[in-house]
Amino acid sequence: MHRRLRASRIDCRPHTKVHRLPDMARRQVNAGAVGIACQTLDEMELMIDAGFSGIMFTNSLVDDLKLALTWFPWACR
């Protein structure tokens, strides 16, 4: 899939909610994905702990703590 998207000049950013596995996300990035996307703060924190950065967060935030966790996840633990 990554080869076909790359040939079409389309970037791929797979959603981790399908597997929630840092190793699988790393394989996807190594195969050509430009990054990953996460649905929940827990998923995003898991991927940050695994060394990912530039994660696309695909959910809305409704309170100040969740907003702070999104901008400064390392400072809110």
N, CA and C atoms as a LAMMPS dump frame, in Angstrom:
ITEM: TIMESTEP
0
ITEM: NUMBER OF ATOMS
231
ITEM: BOX BOUNDS ff ff ff
-5.0000000000000000e+02 5.0000000000000000e+02
-5.0000000000000000e+02 5.0000000000000000e+02
-5.0000000000000000e+02 5.0000000000000000e+02
ITEM: ATOMS id mol type element x y z
1 1 1 N 0.818 -1.174 0
2 1 2 C 0 0 0
3 1 3 C 0.873 1.253 0
4 2 1 N 1.929 1.242 0.831
5 2 2 C 2.786 2.419 0.909
6 2 3 C 3.434 2.722 -0.442
7 3 1 N 3.828 1.689 -1.176
8 3 2 C 4.441 1.917 -2.488
9 3 3 C 3.468 2.578 -3.452
10 4 1 N 2.226 2.124 -3.444
11 4 2 C 1.218 2.708 -4.349
12 4 3 C 0.917 4.154 -3.968
13 5 1 N 0.816 4.422 -2.678
14 5 2 C 0.568 5.789 -2.242
15 5 3 C 1.741 6.699 -2.587
16 6 1 N 2.95 6.214 -2.355
17 6 2 C 4.147 6.998 -2.659
18 6 3 C 4.207 7.3 -4.161
19 7 1 N 3.881 6.314 -4.987
20 7 2 C 3.88 6.521 -6.438
21 7 3 C 2.848 7.569 -6.855
22 8 1 N 1.79 7.7 -6.084
23 8 2 C 0.746 8.689 -6.362
24 8 3 C 0.993 10.007 -5.632
25 9 1 N 2.116 10.088 -4.918
26 9 2 C 2.483 11.271 -4.125
27 9 3 C 1.438 11.596 -3.056
28 10 1 N 0.958 10.535 -2.413
29 10 2 C 0.005 10.669 -1.312
30 10 3 C 0.685 10.182 -0.042
31 11 1 N 0.656 11.001 1.001
32 11 2 C 1.238 10.596 2.279
33 11 3 C 0.277 9.703 3.053
34 12 1 N 0.836 8.752 3.762
35 12 2 C 0.049 7.826 4.58
36 12 3 C 0.403 8.046 6.051
37 13 1 N -0.628 8.191 6.877
38 13 2 C -0.443 8.322 8.32
39 13 3 C -1.443 7.354 8.962
40 14 1 N -1.058 6.086 9.149
41 14 2 C -1.985 5.079 9.67
42 14 3 C -2.465 5.374 11.088
43 15 1 N -3.671 4.953 11.346
44 15 2 C -4.298 5.14 12.649
45 15 3 C -3.938 3.963 13.545
46 16 1 N -3.422 4.241 14.739
47 16 2 C -2.983 3.157 15.619
48 16 3 C -4.127 2.478 16.348
49 17 1 N -5.353 3.011 16.242
50 17 2 C -6.468 2.387 16.954
51 17 3 C -6.74 0.975 16.434
52 18 1 N -6.238 0.679 15.25
53 18 2 C -6.427 -0.65 14.671
54 18 3 C -5.648 -1.707 15.447
55 19 1 N -4.44 -1.352 15.896
56 19 2 C -3.59 -2.349 16.56
57 19 3 C -3.09 -1.925 17.945
58 20 1 N -2.88 -0.64 18.177
59 20 2 C -2.376 -0.103 19.452
60 20 3 C -1.031 -0.727 19.866
61 21 1 N -0.214 -1.029 18.883
62 21 2 C 1.075 -1.672 19.138
63 21 3 C 2.211 -0.807 18.601
64 22 1 N 3.089 -0.321 19.477
65 22 2 C 4.214 0.487 18.997
66 22 3 C 5.074 -0.225 17.951
67 23 1 N 5.299 -1.518 18.112
68 23 2 C 6.113 -2.245 17.13
69 23 3 C 5.461 -2.247 15.751
70 24 1 N 4.143 -2.404 15.698
71 24 2 C 3.432 -2.381 14.422
72 24 3 C 3.473 -0.97 13.822
73 25 1 N 3.301 0.047 14.665
74 25 2 C 3.378 1.428 14.183
75 25 3 C 4.771 1.716 13.615
76 26 1 N 5.792 1.223 14.281
77 26 2 C 7.17 1.413 13.8
78 26 3 C 7.367 0.731 12.452
79 27 1 N 6.795 -0.451 12.285
80 27 2 C 6.894 -1.15 11
81 27 3 C 6.204 -0.342 9.903
82 28 1 N 5.066 0.273 10.24
83 28 2 C 4.347 1.074 9.252
84 28 3 C 5.164 2.306 8.85
85 29 1 N 5.783 2.951 9.823
86 29 2 C 6.62 4.112 9.518
87 29 3 C 7.839 3.68 8.7
88 30 1 N 8.447 2.58 9.078
89 30 2 C 9.6 2.079 8.324
90 30 3 C 9.229 1.686 6.903
91 31 1 N 7.963 1.324 6.687
92 31 2 C 7.501 0.941 5.353
93 31 3 C 7.139 2.154 4.497
94 32 1 N 7.144 3.352 5.104
95 32 2 C 6.903 4.54 4.302
96 32 3 C 5.87 5.508 4.832
97 33 1 N 5.196 5.187 5.926
98 33 2 C 4.218 6.124 6.494
99 33 3 C 4.949 7.369 6.985
100 34 1 N 4.308 8.536 6.839
101 34 2 C 4.945 9.786 7.27
102 34 3 C 4.82 9.995 8.771
103 35 1 N 4.034 9.18 9.44
104 35 2 C 3.819 9.274 10.881
105 35 3 C 2.633 8.419 11.265
106 36 1 N 2.114 8.648 12.461
107 36 2 C 0.971 7.88 12.94
108 36 3 C -0.104 8.82 13.467
109 37 1 N -1.297 8.278 13.614
110 37 2 C -2.422 9.012 14.183
111 37 3 C -2.97 8.211 15.359
112 38 1 N -3.415 8.921 16.409
113 38 2 C -3.972 8.283 17.603
114 38 3 C -5.341 8.865 17.911
115 39 1 N -6.228 8.044 18.428
116 39 2 C -7.59 8.451 18.767
117 39 3 C -7.723 8.919 20.207
118 40 1 N -6.996 8.297 21.118
119 40 2 C -7.147 8.629 22.534
120 40 3 C -5.821 9.116 23.109
121 41 1 N -5.92 9.806 24.238
122 41 2 C -4.705 10.249 24.914
123 41 3 C -3.881 9.07 25.403
124 42 1 N -4.54 7.984 25.815
125 42 2 C -3.805 6.791 26.243
126 42 3 C -2.971 6.224 25.097
127 43 1 N -3.563 6.154 23.899
128 43 2 C -2.821 5.663 22.734
129 43 3 C -1.648 6.587 22.417
130 44 1 N -1.901 7.893 22.48
131 44 2 C -0.852 8.855 22.179
132 44 3 C 0.287 8.747 23.195
133 45 1 N -0.046 8.612 24.463
134 45 2 C 0.975 8.48 25.504
135 45 3 C 1.799 7.21 25.297
136 46 1 N 1.137 6.123 24.934
137 46 2 C 1.838 4.87 24.653
138 46 3 C 2.842 5.051 23.523
139 47 1 N 2.426 5.738 22.461
140 47 2 C 3.311 5.931 21.314
141 47 3 C 4.438 6.916 21.625
142 48 1 N 4.162 7.941 22.43
143 48 2 C 5.22 8.867 22.846
144 48 3 C 6.262 8.117 23.673
145 49 1 N 5.795 7.277 24.604
146 49 2 C 6.718 6.478 25.424
147 49 3 C 7.562 5.541 24.571
148 50 1 N 7.022 5.139 23.411
149 50 2 C 7.752 4.246 22.511
150 50 3 C 8.688 5.012 21.581
151 51 1 N 8.706 6.352 21.709
152 51 2 C 9.656 7.14 20.943
153 51 3 C 9.095 7.881 19.74
154 52 1 N 7.793 7.838 19.533
155 52 2 C 7.202 8.531 18.39
156 52 3 C 7.017 10.01 18.703
157 53 1 N 7.084 10.829 17.677
158 53 2 C 6.81 12.254 17.811
159 53 3 C 5.989 12.686 16.597
160 54 1 N 5.487 13.914 16.634
161 54 2 C 4.694 14.403 15.509
162 54 3 C 3.433 13.601 15.279
163 55 1 N 2.813 13.148 16.341
164 55 2 C 1.626 12.302 16.253
165 55 3 C 0.398 13.159 15.961
166 56 1 N -0.433 12.718 15.013
167 56 2 C -1.689 13.4 14.743
168 56 3 C -2.743 12.874 15.716
169 57 1 N -3.355 13.789 16.451
170 57 2 C -4.398 13.414 17.417
171 57 3 C -5.745 13.642 16.761
172 58 1 N -6.585 12.603 16.68
173 58 2 C -7.812 12.661 15.892
174 58 3 C -9.068 12.638 16.751
175 59 1 N -9.037 13.376 17.842
176 59 2 C -10.188 13.424 18.733
177 59 3 C -10.314 14.838 19.275
178 60 1 N -11.495 15.193 19.742
179 60 2 C -11.666 16.519 20.324
180 60 3 C -11.396 16.453 21.83
181 61 1 N -10.93 17.554 22.37
182 61 2 C -10.611 17.646 23.793
183 61 3 C -11.664 18.508 24.479
184 62 1 N -12.052 18.108 25.689
185 62 2 C -13.135 18.824 26.35
186 62 3 C -12.761 19.446 27.689
187 63 1 N -11.563 19.191 28.17
188 63 2 C -11.198 19.818 29.448
189 63 3 C -9.721 20.231 29.449
190 64 1 N -9.37 21.061 30.411
191 64 2 C -8.024 21.631 30.464
192 64 3 C -6.938 20.583 30.667
193 65 1 N -7.202 19.557 31.484
194 65 2 C -6.192 18.524 31.72
195 65 3 C -5.878 17.783 30.424
196 66 1 N -6.901 17.394 29.685
197 66 2 C -6.655 16.688 28.426
198 66 3 C -5.916 17.576 27.434
199 67 1 N -6.255 18.842 27.416
200 67 2 C -5.546 19.764 26.537
201 67 3 C -4.078 19.866 26.95
202 68 1 N -3.815 19.964 28.242
203 68 2 C -2.435 20.023 28.734
204 68 3 C -1.677 18.744 28.407
205 69 1 N -2.337 17.597 28.516
206 69 2 C -1.693 16.321 28.19
207 69 3 C -1.302 16.258 26.72
208 70 1 N -2.091 16.878 25.872
209 70 2 C -1.794 16.874 24.442
210 70 3 C -0.569 17.721 24.13
211 71 1 N -0.465 18.893 24.744
212 71 2 C 0.646 19.792 24.466
213 71 3 C 1.905 19.445 25.253
214 72 1 N 1.729 18.943 26.48
215 72 2 C 2.879 18.679 27.349
216 72 3 C 2.714 17.317 28.04
217 73 1 N 2.681 16.218 27.285
218 73 2 C 2.408 14.9 27.898
219 73 3 C 3.43 14.486 28.947
220 74 1 N 4.688 14.889 28.76
221 74 2 C 5.729 14.515 29.704
222 74 3 C 5.63 15.274 31.029
223 75 1 N 4.949 16.417 31.036
224 75 2 C 4.873 17.256 32.233
225 75 3 C 3.666 16.946 33.102
226 76 1 N 2.767 16.111 32.639
227 76 2 C 1.504 15.871 33.355
228 76 3 C 1.444 14.495 33.969
229 77 1 N 2.573 13.882 34.196
230 77 2 C 2.558 12.53 34.752
231 77 3 C 2.742 12.556 36.235
